[in-house]
């Protein structure tokens, strides 16, 4: 018994058909795109802001302080 009721032979046949349809190069790029998308999603969901987000936040704080100073 394989995954979800499929045997290993059936999964192998499906894999061969997918490779024939899309080609190995297309599957490789699809895999790397999917990996980078998952990595980006995980980093956006995490609690800690990234270095880039921290820089943007510092810049916004600096601008707002300057604006408050200029208003006085």
C-alpha positions in Angstrom: 0.0 0.0 0.0 1.4 3.4 -1.0 0.3 6.9 -0.4 -3.4 7.6 -0.2 -4.3 4.2 -1.8 -1.8 4.5 -4.7 0.8 1.8 -5.0 4.4 2.6 -5.8 4.0 1.4 -9.4 1.1 3.7 -9.9 3.0 6.7 -8.4 6.0 5.8 -10.7 3.8 5.8 -13.8 2.3 9.2 -12.8 5.8 10.6 -12.2 6.9 9.4 -15.7 3.9 11.0 -17.3 4.4 14.3 -15.5 8.1 14.3 -16.6 7.1 13.6 -20.2 4.5 16.4 -20.2 6.5 19.1 -18.6 10.2 18.1 -19.0 12.8 17.9 -16.3 14.0 21.5 -16.8 10.5 22.9 -16.3 10.0 20.8 -13.2 13.3 21.9 -11.8 12.4 25.6 -12.2 8.9 24.9 -10.9 10.4 23.3 -7.8 12.8 26.2 -7.1 10.0 28.7 -7.6 7.8 26.8 -5.2 10.6 26.6 -2.7 11.3 30.3 -2.8 7.6 31.0 -2.5 7.3 28.9 0.6 10.4 30.5 2.1 9.0 34.0 1.4 5.7 32.9 3.0 7.4 31.6 6.1 9.5 34.7 6.5 6.4 37.0 6.2 4.4 34.9 8.7 7.2 34.8 11.3 6.9 37.1 14.3 10.3 38.7 14.0 10.6 41.3 11.3 13.4 40.8 8.9 16.4 43.2 8.6 14.8 44.9 5.6 11.5 45.5 7.5 13.5 46.8 10.5 15.3 49.3 8.3 12.0 50.5 6.8 10.5 50.8 10.3 13.5 52.8 11.5 13.3 55.1 8.5 9.6 55.7 9.0 10.2 56.5 12.7 13.0 59.0 11.7 10.7 60.7 9.2 7.9 61.0 11.6 10.2 62.5 14.3 11.5 65.0 11.7 7.9 66.0 10.7 6.9 66.5 14.4 10.0 68.6 14.9 9.2 70.7 11.8 5.6 71.3 13.0 6.8 72.9 16.2 
